[in-house]
Amino acid sequence: MIKIIGITGSLRSGSYNTALLRMAAGLMPNGAMLEIATLKGIPLYDGDIEVNEGIPQTVIVLQEQIAAADGLLLATPEYNNSIPGVFKNAIDWLSRPPSSIVRVFGNCPVAVMGATPGGFGTVLSQNAWLPVLRTLGMRPWFGGRLLVSRANHVFNESGEMVDEAAREQLRDFLAGFAEFVQASNKLQR
C-alpha cells in the first residue's frame, strides 16, 4: 500500500482545497491511501525562533509525516497569482535545518492540484511551485494537471463535490499520480 500525504495551502475552514483533498482521500485507487496533514499551528518563520527555541514541534511532526510517506500531494489555492503565503511559510520551516531537506523532500514524488472560485483554476500558483519543488530536490509528476475552476459550483456549502465531471477528473488525476508514485518507489527515494 502506497501512502501519500496531502497538504492544503489554506487555513480557512471552508477551503475548497481542503474539500478537494477530502474528496481525494475517498477516491484513491486500490493500493493507495491519502493521509491529510495540516499547516495549522506552524508559526511565521523567524530565524531567531529557530536559533533560540529550535524547530517548532508542529513542523517536526509534519516533516516526519512527509519523510515517512511515499509521495506528497499539494492542494494549492492561488493568491495574487502565486503560492499562498501560509503554504510557502510552511515549506520554509519544513526545509529547516537545511541538512533535513534531502531526508524530508529528496526524490519524493509530488503532485500539485488546486481549486478556486475564479475562472482560470490555480494555473499560476501551480507554476510558481515548480522552482520550489526543484530547489527541494523533489520529483514532480507532470502526467496530469488538476485545475478546478469555479469551485463554488463544483462544491456545495458542506464542501461535498457535486460536479460529476470534476469528480472523474480527480479520480483520473489520482490514479495517474499513484502510478507515478508506485513507479518511483521502485527507483527508491
N, CA and C atoms as an extended XYZ file, in Angstrom:
567
Properties=species:S:1:pos:R:3:atomname:S:1:resname:S:1:resid:I:1 pbc="F F F"
N         0.858       -1.180        0.000 N   MET     1
C         0.000        0.000        0.000 CA  MET     1
C         0.896        1.233        0.000 C   MET     1
N         0.696        2.116       -0.992 N   ILE     2
C         1.453        3.358       -1.003 CA  ILE     2
C         0.704        4.405       -0.183 C   ILE     2
N         1.494        5.208        0.504 N   LYS     3
C         0.926        6.239        1.375 CA  LYS     3
C         1.347        7.600        0.855 C   LYS     3
N         0.350        8.433        0.621 N   ILE     4
C         0.579        9.788        0.148 CA  ILE     4
C         0.086       10.754        1.216 C   ILE     4
N         0.881       11.770        1.489 N   ILE     5
C         0.478       12.830        2.418 CA  ILE     5
C        -0.081       13.972        1.585 C   ILE     5
N        -1.252       14.449        1.946 N   GLY     6
C        -1.862       15.580        1.279 CA  GLY     6
C        -1.872       16.787        2.194 C   GLY     6
N        -1.486       17.931        1.652 N   ILE     7
C        -1.468       19.171        2.428 CA  ILE     7
C        -2.215       20.241        1.654 C   ILE     7
N        -3.094       20.943        2.329 N   THR     8
C        -3.797       22.061        1.720 CA  THR     8
C        -3.116       23.362        2.126 C   THR     8
N        -3.083       24.297        1.212 N   GLY     9
C        -2.426       25.581        1.453 CA  GLY     9
C        -3.351       26.643        1.992 C   GLY     9
N        -4.451       26.228        2.594 N   SER    10
C        -5.403       27.185        3.158 CA  SER    10
C        -5.727       26.792        4.589 C   SER    10
N        -5.866       27.775        5.440 N   LEU    11
C        -6.266       27.528        6.830 CA  LEU    11
C        -7.769       27.720        7.024 C   LEU    11
N        -8.448       28.214        6.005 N   ARG    12
C        -9.875       28.522        6.093 CA  ARG    12
C       -10.679       27.235        6.265 C   ARG    12
N       -11.623       27.229        7.203 N   SER    13
C       -12.417       26.025        7.459 CA  SER    13
C       -13.244       25.618        6.247 C   SER    13
N       -13.698       26.562        5.450 N   GLY    14
C       -14.488       26.257        4.269 CA  GLY    14
C       -13.671       26.211        2.989 C   GLY    14
N       -12.399       25.941        3.092 N   SER    15
C       -11.489       25.956        1.949 CA  SER    15
C       -11.884       24.938        0.878 C   SER    15
N       -11.921       25.393       -0.364 N   TYR    16
C       -12.180       24.488       -1.480 CA  TYR    16
C       -11.034       23.485       -1.644 C   TYR    16
N        -9.823       23.902       -1.323 N   ASN    17
C        -8.682       22.998       -1.460 CA  ASN    17
C        -8.687       21.912       -0.395 C   ASN    17
N        -9.144       22.251        0.798 N   THR    18
C        -9.303       21.227        1.828 CA  THR    18
C       -10.409       20.263        1.419 C   THR    18
N       -11.500       20.797        0.868 N   ALA    19
C       -12.588       19.934        0.373 CA  ALA    19
C       -12.079       19.033       -0.754 C   ALA    19
N       -11.226       19.570       -1.624 N   LEU    20
C       -10.656       18.787       -2.709 CA  LEU    20
C        -9.818       17.633       -2.161 C   LEU    20
N        -9.021       17.894       -1.131 N   LEU    21
C        -8.223       16.824       -0.510 CA  LEU    21
C        -9.109       15.781        0.157 C   LEU    21
N       -10.146       16.229        0.853 N   ARG    22
C       -11.061       15.264        1.485 CA  ARG    22
C       -11.701       14.367        0.432 C   ARG    22
N       -12.119       14.946       -0.679 N   MET    23
C       -12.693       14.151       -1.762 CA  MET    23
C       -11.642       13.197       -2.312 C   MET    23
N       -10.406       13.673       -2.477 N   ALA    24
C        -9.325       12.832       -2.990 CA  ALA    24
C        -9.090       11.624       -2.091 C   ALA    24
N        -9.165       11.819       -0.786 N   ALA    25
C        -8.940       10.703        0.143 CA  ALA    25
C        -9.942        9.577       -0.108 C   ALA    25
N       -11.156        9.927       -0.487 N   GLY    26
C       -12.176        8.922       -0.756 CA  GLY    26
C       -12.132        8.337       -2.156 C   GLY    26
N       -11.339        8.921       -3.037 N   LEU    27
C       -11.266        8.456       -4.421 CA  LEU    27
C        -9.930        7.806       -4.776 C   LEU    27
N        -9.101        7.561       -3.780 N   MET    28
C        -7.795        6.965       -4.062 CA  MET    28
C        -7.973        5.587       -4.689 C   MET    28
N        -7.110        5.257       -5.658 N   PRO    29
C        -7.208        3.937       -6.286 CA  PRO    29
C        -6.792        2.832       -5.313 C   PRO    29
N        -7.157        1.607       -5.652 N   ASN    30
C        -6.758        0.464       -4.830 CA  ASN    30
C        -5.245        0.447       -4.682 C   ASN    30
N        -4.795        0.119       -3.482 N   GLY    31
C        -3.370        0.040       -3.217 CA  GLY    31
C        -2.735        1.357       -2.826 C   GLY    31
N        -3.560        2.401       -2.680 N   ALA    32
C        -3.034        3.716       -2.303 CA  ALA    32
C        -3.947        4.350       -1.263 C   ALA    32
N        -3.353        5.097       -0.362 N   MET    33
C        -4.131        5.832        0.636 CA  MET    33
C        -3.600        7.252        0.739 C   MET    33
N        -4.501        8.168        1.085 N   LEU    34
C        -4.141        9.569        1.256 CA  LEU    34
C        -4.410        9.964        2.697 C   LEU    34
N        -3.367       10.443        3.359 N   GLU    35
C        -3.482       10.972        4.721 CA  GLU    35
C        -3.375       12.487        4.619 C   GLU    35
N        -4.346       13.180        5.181 N   ILE    36
C        -4.363       14.637        5.107 CA  ILE    36
C        -3.660       15.228        6.322 C   ILE    36
N        -2.674       16.072        6.062 N   ALA    37
C        -1.930       16.759        7.116 CA  ALA    37
C        -2.360       18.228        7.128 C   ALA    37
N        -1.941       18.944        8.150 N   THR    38
C        -2.368       20.339        8.285 CA  THR    38
C        -1.178       21.270        8.501 C   THR    38
N        -1.391       22.515        8.112 N   LEU    39
C        -0.408       23.571        8.361 CA  LEU    39
C        -0.754       24.354        9.622 C   LEU    39
N        -1.906       24.058       10.215 N   LYS    40
C        -2.331       24.808       11.407 CA  LYS    40
C        -1.289       24.684       12.508 C   LYS    40
N        -1.009       25.802       13.131 N   GLY    41
C        -0.068       25.817       14.249 CA  GLY    41
C         1.365       26.093       13.864 C   GLY    41
N         1.661       26.166       12.568 N   ILE    42
C         3.030       26.486       12.152 CA  ILE    42
C         3.193       28.004       12.224 C   ILE    42
N         4.142       28.477       13.040 N   PRO    43
C         4.312       29.935       13.182 CA  PRO    43
C         4.976       30.538       11.950 C   PRO    43
N         4.962       31.847       11.877 N   LEU    44
C         5.715       32.533       10.834 CA  LEU    44
C         7.191       32.220       11.011 C   LEU    44
N         7.874       31.964        9.894 N   TYR    45
C         9.285       31.643       10.004 CA  TYR    45
C        10.047       32.830       10.572 C   TYR    45
N        10.887       32.536       11.549 N   ASP    46
C        11.717       33.548       12.199 CA  ASP    46
C        13.015       32.852       12.590 C   ASP    46
N        14.109       33.263       11.967 N   GLY    47
C        15.409       32.660       12.263 CA  GLY    47
C        15.787       32.750       13.728 C   GLY    47
N        15.308       33.787       14.425 N   ASP    48
C        15.592       33.906       15.856 CA  ASP    48
C        14.903       32.785       16.636 C   ASP    48
N        13.667       32.450       16.248 N   ILE    49
C        12.975       31.330       16.908 CA  ILE    49
C        13.749       30.047       16.666 C   ILE    49
N        14.177       29.851       15.428 N   GLU    50
C        14.928       28.631       15.103 CA  GLU    50
C        16.195       28.518       15.955 C   GLU    50
N        16.941       29.617       16.080 N   VAL    51
C        18.195       29.598       16.838 CA  VAL    51
C        17.938       29.458       18.342 C   VAL    51
N        16.972       30.207       18.862 N   ASN    52
C        16.762       30.249       20.308 CA  ASN    52
C        15.871       29.149       20.859 C   ASN    52
N        14.917       28.671       20.044 N   GLU    53
C        13.963       27.680       20.543 CA  GLU    53
C        13.991       26.365       19.768 C   GLU    53
N        14.624       26.377       18.604 N   GLY    54
C        14.657       25.182       17.772 CA  GLY    54
C        13.467       25.129       16.828 C   GLY    54
N        13.372       24.020       16.127 N   ILE    55
C        12.286       23.814       15.163 CA  ILE    55
C        11.001       23.534       15.952 C   ILE    55
N         9.900       24.248       15.658 N   PRO    56
C         8.650       24.015       16.376 CA  PRO    56
C         8.153       22.574       16.210 C   PRO    56
N         7.516       22.063       17.245 N   GLN    57
C         7.023       20.684       17.229 CA  GLN    57
C         6.056       20.432       16.070 C   GLN    57
N         5.201       21.412       15.731 N   THR    58
C         4.268       21.223       14.616 CA  THR    58
C         5.014       20.992       13.310 C   THR    58
N         6.153       21.628       13.154 N   VAL    59
C         6.974       21.458       11.952 CA  VAL    59
C         7.619       20.076       11.962 C   VAL    59
N         8.151       19.677       13.091 N   ILE    60
C         8.799       18.362       13.205 CA  ILE    60
C         7.809       17.251       12.877 C   ILE    60
N         6.594       17.359       13.382 N   VAL    61
C         5.564       16.343       13.108 CA  VAL    61
C         5.299       16.249       11.609 C   VAL    61
N         5.146       17.389       10.946 N   LEU    62
C         4.872       17.386        9.516 CA  LEU    62
C         6.089       16.893        8.722 C   LEU    62
N         7.291       17.261        9.142 N   GLN    63
C         8.493       16.740        8.487 CA  GLN    63
C         8.504       15.216        8.522 C   GLN    63
N         8.180       14.652        9.674 N   GLU    64
C         8.196       13.196        9.828 CA  GLU    64
C         7.109       12.539        8.982 C   GLU    64
N         5.942       13.177        8.893 N   GLN    65
C         4.869       12.629        8.057 CA  GLN    65
C         5.304       12.574        6.599 C   GLN    65
N         5.910       13.640        6.124 N   ILE    66
C         6.350       13.698        4.732 CA  ILE    66
C         7.474       12.689        4.488 C   ILE    66
N         8.449       12.650        5.393 N   ALA    67
C         9.584       11.744        5.225 CA  ALA    67
C         9.153       10.280        5.211 C   ALA    67
N         8.096        9.945        5.945 N   ALA    68
C         7.621        8.556        6.021 CA  ALA    68
C         6.690        8.177        4.875 C   ALA    68
N         6.245        9.152        4.102 N   ALA    69
C         5.285        8.894        3.026 CA  ALA    69
C         5.999        8.495        1.735 C   ALA    69
N         5.227        7.899        0.843 N   ASP    70
C         5.741        7.534       -0.472 CA  ASP    70
C         5.604        8.670       -1.477 C   ASP    70
N         4.734        9.637       -1.179 N   GLY    71
C         4.512       10.754       -2.079 CA  GLY    71
C         3.829       11.899       -1.370 C   GLY    71
N         3.803       13.051       -2.007 N   LEU    72
C         3.222       14.266       -1.432 CA  LEU    72
C         2.277       14.890       -2.452 C   LEU    72
N         1.072       15.244       -1.995 N   LEU    73
C         0.066       15.884       -2.838 CA  LEU    73
C        -0.247       17.252       -2.254 C   LEU    73
N         0.020       18.300       -3.018 N   LEU    74
C        -0.224       19.662       -2.572 CA  LEU    74
C        -1.498       20.191       -3.220 C   LEU    74
N        -2.425       20.660       -2.395 N   ALA    75
C        -3.654       21.293       -2.885 CA  ALA    75
C        -3.497       22.786       -2.644 C   ALA    75
N        -3.175       23.508       -3.701 N   THR    76
C        -2.798       24.907       -3.545 CA  THR    76
C        -3.872       25.883       -4.009 C   THR    76
N        -4.253       26.795       -3.140 N   PRO    77
C        -5.041       27.939       -3.604 CA  PRO    77
C        -4.132       28.836       -4.442 C   PRO    77
N        -4.710       29.859       -5.025 N   GLU    78
C        -3.925       30.857       -5.746 CA  GLU    78
C        -4.274       32.220       -5.188 C   GLU    78
N        -3.290       32.853       -4.565 N   TYR    79
C        -3.478       34.190       -4.013 CA  TYR    79
C        -2.589       35.144       -4.795 C   TYR    79
N        -3.172       36.154       -5.390 N   ASN    80
C        -2.414       37.154       -6.150 CA  ASN    80
C        -1.487       36.504       -7.169 C   ASN    80
N        -2.021       35.529       -7.875 N   ASN    81
C        -1.327       34.827       -8.957 CA  ASN    81
C        -0.132       33.997       -8.512 C   ASN    81
N        -0.111       33.553       -7.253 N   SER    82
C         1.033       32.774       -6.802 CA  SER    82
C         0.670       31.885       -5.621 C   SER    82
N         1.700       31.367       -4.967 N   ILE    83
C         1.570       30.476       -3.823 CA  ILE    83
C         1.072       31.262       -2.617 C   ILE    83
N         0.100       30.744       -1.872 N   PRO    84
C        -0.329       31.424       -0.651 CA  PRO    84
C         0.826       31.528        0.346 C   PRO    84
N         0.894       32.652        1.025 N   GLY    85
C         1.974       32.876        1.992 CA  GLY    85
C         2.055       31.810        3.068 C   GLY    85
N         0.920       31.344        3.568 N   VAL    86
C         0.927       30.342        4.629 CA  VAL    86
C         1.565       29.036        4.139 C   VAL    86
N         1.363       28.715        2.861 N   PHE    87
C         1.923       27.489        2.296 CA  PHE    87
C         3.433       27.629        2.122 C   PHE    87
N         3.862       28.756        1.581 N   LYS    88
C         5.302       28.996        1.384 CA  LYS    88
C         6.010       29.078        2.729 C   LYS    88
N         5.376       29.704        3.709 N   ASN    89
C         5.939       29.781        5.052 CA  ASN    89
C         6.168       28.375        5.622 C   ASN    89
N         5.202       27.491        5.437 N   ALA    90
C         5.342       26.126        5.947 CA  ALA    90
C         6.526       25.429        5.280 C   ALA    90
N         6.658       25.598        3.971 N   ILE    91
C         7.787       24.979        3.264 CA  ILE    91
C         9.103       25.549        3.772 C   ILE    91
N         9.133       26.854        4.048 N   ASP    92
C        10.356       27.454        4.581 CA  ASP    92
C        10.736       26.807        5.914 C   ASP    92
N         9.761       26.575        6.784 N   TRP    93
C        10.040       25.896        8.048 CA  TRP    93
C        10.427       24.433        7.813 C   TRP    93
N         9.699       23.746        6.923 N   LEU    94
C         9.947       22.326        6.683 CA  LEU    94
C        11.333       22.064        6.108 C   LEU    94
N        11.939       23.079        5.514 N   SER    95
C        13.278       22.929        4.939 CA  SER    95
C        14.380       23.304        5.935 C   SER    95
N        14.023       23.434        7.191 N   ARG    96
C        14.991       23.787        8.239 CA  ARG    96
C        15.237       22.596        9.138 C   ARG    96
N        16.421       22.370        9.610 N   PRO    97
C        17.646       22.953        9.085 CA  PRO    97
C        17.890       22.443        7.664 C   PRO    97
N        18.712       23.136        6.896 N   PRO    98
C        18.945       22.737        5.506 CA  PRO    98
C        19.389       21.282        5.352 C   PRO    98
N        20.050       20.750        6.367 N   SER    99
C        20.504       19.359        6.293 CA  SER    99
C        19.343       18.366        6.267 C   SER    99
N        18.132       18.807        6.611 N   SER   100
C        16.981       17.901        6.615 CA  SER   100
C        16.263       17.849        5.264 C   SER   100
N        16.625       18.714        4.328 N   ILE   101
C        15.912       18.788        3.049 CA  ILE   101
C        15.927       17.445        2.320 C   ILE   101
N        17.074       16.824        2.215 N   VAL   102
C        17.163       15.553        1.492 CA  VAL   102
C        16.324       14.486        2.182 C   VAL   102
N        16.368       14.406        3.493 N   ARG   103
C        15.610       13.390        4.224 CA  ARG   103
C        14.107       13.600        4.085 C   ARG   103
N        13.660       14.838        4.148 N   VAL   104
C        12.223       15.129        4.111 CA  VAL   104
C        11.695       15.145        2.679 C   VAL   104
N        12.410       15.796        1.763 N   PHE   105
C        11.883       16.038        0.421 CA  PHE   105
C        12.613       15.315       -0.707 C   PHE   105
N        13.859       14.937       -0.505 N   GLY   106
C        14.690       14.425       -1.589 CA  GLY   106
C        14.071       13.276       -2.364 C   GLY   106
N        13.932       13.475       -3.666 N   ASN   107
C        13.398       12.481       -4.599 CA  ASN   107
C        11.964       12.075       -4.314 C   ASN   107
N        11.279       12.803       -3.479 N   CYS   108
C         9.893       12.483       -3.137 CA  CYS   108
C         8.980       12.818       -4.320 C   CYS   108
N         8.183       11.856       -4.781 N   PRO   109
C         7.207       12.170       -5.828 CA  PRO   109
C         6.188       13.182       -5.306 C   PRO   109
N         5.872       14.175       -6.119 N   VAL   110
C         4.952       15.229       -5.698 CA  VAL   110
C         4.034       15.614       -6.853 C   VAL   110
N         2.789       15.884       -6.515 N   ALA   111
C         1.824       16.399       -7.485 CA  ALA   111
C         1.174       17.634       -6.879 C   ALA   111
N         0.759       18.550       -7.753 N   VAL   112
C         0.112       19.784       -7.316 CA  VAL   112
C        -1.244       19.880       -8.012 C   VAL   112
N        -2.254       20.200       -7.234 N   MET   113
C        -3.594       20.427       -7.773 CA  MET   113
C        -4.166       21.634       -7.046 C   MET   113
N        -5.286       22.141       -7.506 N   GLY   114
C        -5.852       23.284       -6.811 CA  GLY   114
C        -7.258       23.609       -7.274 C   GLY   114
N        -7.965       24.310       -6.399 N   ALA   115
C        -9.343       24.732       -6.654 CA  ALA   115
C        -9.480       26.209       -6.308 C   ALA   115
N       -10.286       26.906       -7.103 N   THR   116
C       -10.505       28.330       -6.881 CA  THR   116
C       -11.872       28.721       -7.431 C   THR   116
N       -12.497       29.741       -6.863 N   PRO   117
C       -13.750       30.211       -7.439 CA  PRO   117
C       -13.546       30.951       -8.762 C   PRO   117
N       -12.326       31.311       -9.082 N   GLY   118
C       -12.028       32.018      -10.318 CA  GLY   118
C       -12.119       31.128      -11.548 C   GLY   118
N       -11.974       31.737      -12.699 N   GLY   119
C       -12.146       31.025      -13.956 CA  GLY   119
C       -10.910       30.373      -14.537 C   GLY   119
N        -9.733       30.655      -13.992 N   PHE   120
C        -8.506       30.116      -14.578 CA  PHE   120
C        -7.892       28.998      -13.750 C   PHE   120
N        -8.603       28.502      -12.770 N   GLY   121
C        -8.027       27.470      -11.928 CA  GLY   121
C        -6.877       28.041      -11.135 C   GLY   121
N        -5.961       27.205      -10.781 N   THR   122
C        -4.799       27.645       -9.998 CA  THR   122
C        -3.520       27.492      -10.827 C   THR   122
N        -3.616       27.740      -12.105 N   VAL   123
C        -2.503       27.507      -13.018 CA  VAL   123
C        -1.266       28.325      -12.636 C   VAL   123
N        -1.426       29.565      -12.238 N   LEU   124
C        -0.259       30.382      -11.901 CA  LEU   124
C         0.371       29.939      -10.584 C   LEU   124
N        -0.441       29.591       -9.637 N   SER   125
C         0.087       29.075       -8.372 CA  SER   125
C         0.830       27.756       -8.592 C   SER   125
N         0.224       26.879       -9.397 N   GLN   126
C         0.887       25.594       -9.666 CA  GLN   126
C         2.226       25.809      -10.368 C   GLN   126
N         2.266       26.743      -11.308 N   ASN   127
C         3.533       27.060      -11.981 CA  ASN   127
C         4.555       27.631      -11.004 C   ASN   127
N         4.101       28.439      -10.051 N   ALA   128
C         5.007       29.043       -9.069 CA  ALA   128
C         5.633       27.991       -8.151 C   ALA   128
N         4.991       26.844       -8.019 N   TRP   129
C         5.550       25.774       -7.189 CA  TRP   129
C         6.771       25.118       -7.820 C   TRP   129
N         6.879       25.141       -9.144 N   LEU   130
C         7.935       24.370       -9.807 CA  LEU   130
C         9.345       24.708       -9.336 C   LEU   130
N         9.744       25.989       -9.248 N   PRO   131
C        11.109       26.253       -8.760 CA  PRO   131
C        11.305       25.835       -7.301 C   PRO   131
N        10.257       25.911       -6.507 N   VAL   132
C        10.351       25.493       -5.101 CA  VAL   132
C        10.591       23.993       -5.038 C   VAL   132
N         9.816       23.227       -5.796 N   LEU   133
C         9.954       21.766       -5.796 CA  LEU   133
C        11.325       21.353       -6.322 C   LEU   133
N        11.804       22.059       -7.324 N   ARG   134
C        13.135       21.781       -7.878 CA  ARG   134
C        14.209       22.035       -6.816 C   ARG   134
N        14.097       23.154       -6.110 N   THR   135
C        15.069       23.500       -5.077 CA  THR   135
C        15.100       22.452       -3.968 C   THR   135
N        13.940       21.882       -3.655 N   LEU   136
C        13.850       20.873       -2.600 CA  LEU   136
C        14.282       19.485       -3.073 C   LEU   136
N        14.549       19.344       -4.363 N   GLY   137
C        15.005       18.059       -4.900 CA  GLY   137
C        13.898       17.030       -5.042 C   GLY   137
N        12.674       17.501       -5.206 N   MET   138
C        11.539       16.591       -5.327 CA  MET   138
C        11.387       16.113       -6.773 C   MET   138
N        10.533       15.128       -6.961 N   ARG   139
C        10.276       14.571       -8.283 CA  ARG   139
C         8.829       14.889       -8.681 C   ARG   139
N         8.588       16.043       -9.340 N   PRO   140
C         7.221       16.417       -9.719 CA  PRO   140
C         6.641       15.483      -10.780 C   PRO   140
N         5.349       15.235      -10.633 N   TRP   141
C         4.614       14.453      -11.633 CA  TRP   141
C         3.991       15.421      -12.632 C   TRP   141
N         4.319       15.242      -13.886 N   PHE   142
C         3.802       16.108      -14.938 CA  PHE   142
C         2.803       15.393      -15.834 C   PHE   142
N         2.334       14.230      -15.407 N   GLY   143
C         1.437       13.431      -16.228 CA  GLY   143
C         0.007       13.928      -16.262 C   GLY   143
N        -0.321       14.875      -15.448 N   GLY   144
C        -1.680       15.396      -15.433 CA  GLY   144
C        -1.722       16.696      -14.663 C   GLY   144
N        -2.771       17.432      -14.875 N   ARG   145
C        -2.938       18.691      -14.162 CA  ARG   145
C        -4.386       18.774      -13.719 C   ARG   145
N        -4.590       19.141      -12.491 N   LEU   146
C        -5.953       19.289      -11.999 CA  LEU   146
C        -6.150       20.726      -11.557 C   LEU   146
N        -6.954       21.440      -12.337 N   LEU   147
C        -7.268       22.841      -12.095 CA  LEU   147
C        -8.782       22.942      -11.943 C   LEU   147
N        -9.249       23.075      -10.731 N   VAL   148
C       -10.687       23.167      -10.501 CA  VAL   148
C       -11.085       24.636      -10.490 C   VAL   148
N       -11.717       25.059      -11.580 N   SER   149
C       -12.221       26.426      -11.706 CA  SER   149
C       -13.659       26.483      -11.214 C   SER   149
N       -14.089       27.692      -10.875 N   ARG   150
C       -15.479       27.898      -10.427 CA  ARG   150
C       -15.857       26.912       -9.332 C   ARG   150
N       -14.964       26.790       -8.353 N   ALA   151
C       -15.131       25.808       -7.277 CA  ALA   151
C       -16.426       26.008       -6.501 C   ALA   151
N       -16.935       27.221       -6.476 N   ASN   152
C       -18.191       27.473       -5.775 CA  ASN   152
C       -19.361       26.761       -6.450 C   ASN   152
N       -19.186       26.272       -7.680 N   HIS   153
C       -20.207       25.486       -8.364 CA  HIS   153
C       -19.871       23.991       -8.332 C   HIS   153
N       -18.619       23.665       -8.054 N   VAL   154
C       -18.165       22.275       -8.014 CA  VAL   154
C       -18.448       21.655       -6.648 C   VAL   154
N       -18.377       22.483       -5.600 N   PHE   155
C       -18.624       22.030       -4.229 CA  PHE   155
C       -19.875       22.704       -3.693 C   PHE   155
N       -20.625       21.988       -2.853 N   ASN   156
C       -21.785       22.611       -2.202 CA  ASN   156
C       -21.339       23.272       -0.899 C   ASN   156
N       -22.286       23.842       -0.160 N   GLU   157
C       -21.947       24.560        1.081 CA  GLU   157
C       -21.315       23.657        2.134 C   GLU   157
N       -21.551       22.348        2.040 N   SER   158
C       -20.978       21.392        3.003 CA  SER   158
C       -19.592       20.915        2.584 C   SER   158
N       -19.106       21.410        1.452 N   GLY   159
C       -17.785       21.014        0.985 CA  GLY   159
C       -17.779       19.705        0.220 C   GLY   159
N       -18.934       19.226       -0.190 N   GLU   160
C       -19.016       17.993       -0.971 CA  GLU   160
C       -18.940       18.326       -2.454 C   GLU   160
N       -18.190       17.516       -3.190 N   MET   161
C       -18.063       17.731       -4.624 CA  MET   161
C       -19.347       17.261       -5.302 C   MET   161
N       -20.019       18.193       -5.971 N   VAL   162
C       -21.297       17.873       -6.595 CA  VAL   162
C       -21.201       17.817       -8.123 C   VAL   162
N       -20.067       18.112       -8.674 N   ASP   163
C       -19.855       18.090      -10.120 CA  ASP   163
C       -19.228       16.758      -10.508 C   ASP   163
N       -19.978       15.940      -11.231 N   GLU   164
C       -19.513       14.601      -11.587 CA  GLU   164
C       -18.301       14.630      -12.514 C   GLU   164
N       -18.254       15.577      -13.448 N   ALA   165
C       -17.096       15.673      -14.349 CA  ALA   165
C       -15.822       15.991      -13.556 C   ALA   165
N       -15.917       16.884      -12.584 N   ALA   166
C       -14.756       17.211      -11.735 CA  ALA   166
C       -14.334       15.994      -10.918 C   ALA   166
N       -15.319       15.235      -10.445 N   ARG   167
C       -15.014       14.021       -9.666 CA  ARG   167
C       -14.227       13.026      -10.524 C   ARG   167
N       -14.638       12.858      -11.778 N   GLU   168
C       -13.937       11.934      -12.676 CA  GLU   168
C       -12.534       12.440      -13.008 C   GLU   168
N       -12.398       13.743      -13.192 N   GLN   169
C       -11.064       14.310      -13.427 CA  GLN   169
C       -10.159       14.054      -12.227 C   GLN   169
N       -10.696       14.230      -11.026 N   LEU   170
C        -9.924       13.990       -9.809 CA  LEU   170
C        -9.536       12.518       -9.708 C   LEU   170
N       -10.479       11.628       -9.981 N   ARG   171
C       -10.201       10.183       -9.925 CA  ARG   171
C        -9.071        9.815      -10.902 C   ARG   171
N        -9.132       10.342      -12.124 N   ASP   172
C        -8.090       10.067      -13.119 CA  ASP   172
C        -6.736       10.639      -12.690 C   ASP   172
N        -6.764       11.855      -12.159 N   PHE   173
C        -5.551       12.511      -11.676 CA  PHE   173
C        -4.900       11.658      -10.582 C   PHE   173
N        -5.683       11.211       -9.629 N   LEU   174
C        -5.167       10.412       -8.514 CA  LEU   174
C        -4.615        9.069       -8.992 C   LEU   174
N        -5.294        8.442       -9.933 N   ALA   175
C        -4.814        7.169      -10.472 CA  ALA   175
C        -3.462        7.355      -11.149 C   ALA   175
N        -3.325        8.418      -11.935 N   GLY   176
C        -2.056        8.690      -12.604 CA  GLY   176
C        -0.944        8.987      -11.620 C   GLY   176
N        -1.256        9.790      -10.601 N   PHE   177
C        -0.224       10.108       -9.614 CA  PHE   177
C         0.166        8.864       -8.812 C   PHE   177
N        -0.807        8.050       -8.438 N   ALA   178
C        -0.496        6.823       -7.690 CA  ALA   178
C         0.413        5.903       -8.509 C   ALA   178
N         0.169        5.806       -9.801 N   GLU   179
C         1.046        5.010      -10.677 CA  GLU   179
C         2.461        5.572      -10.682 C   GLU   179
N         2.566        6.888      -10.762 N   PHE   180
C         3.868        7.555      -10.750 CA  PHE   180
C         4.600        7.283       -9.431 C   PHE   180
N         3.881        7.374       -8.322 N   VAL   181
C         4.482        7.110       -7.009 CA  VAL   181
C         4.954        5.661       -6.935 C   VAL   181
N         4.109        4.742       -7.396 N   GLN   182
C         4.472        3.317       -7.391 CA  GLN   182
C         5.740        3.081       -8.201 C   GLN   182
N         5.815        3.659       -9.388 N   ALA   183
C         6.999        3.501      -10.235 CA  ALA   183
C         8.220        4.155       -9.586 C   ALA   183
N         8.018        5.296       -8.932 N   SER   184
C         9.125        5.980       -8.263 CA  SER   184
C         9.661        5.169       -7.101 C   SER   184
N         8.773        4.466       -6.402 N   ASN   185
C         9.202        3.638       -5.278 CA  ASN   185
C        10.130        2.537       -5.742 C   ASN   185
N         9.912        2.055       -6.945 N   LYS   186
C        10.790        1.011       -7.482 CA  LYS   186
C        12.184        1.560       -7.716 C   LYS   186
N        12.262        2.872       -8.009 N   LEU   187
C        13.567        3.515       -8.184 CA  LEU   187
C        14.192        3.870       -6.843 C   LEU   187
N        13.393        3.814       -5.799 N   GLN   188
C        13.731        4.150       -4.416 CA  GLN   188
C        14.113        5.610       -4.241 C   GLN   188
N        13.597        6.152       -3.154 N   ARG   189
C        13.900        7.519       -2.767 CA  ARG   189
C        15.258        7.598       -2.171 C   ARG   189
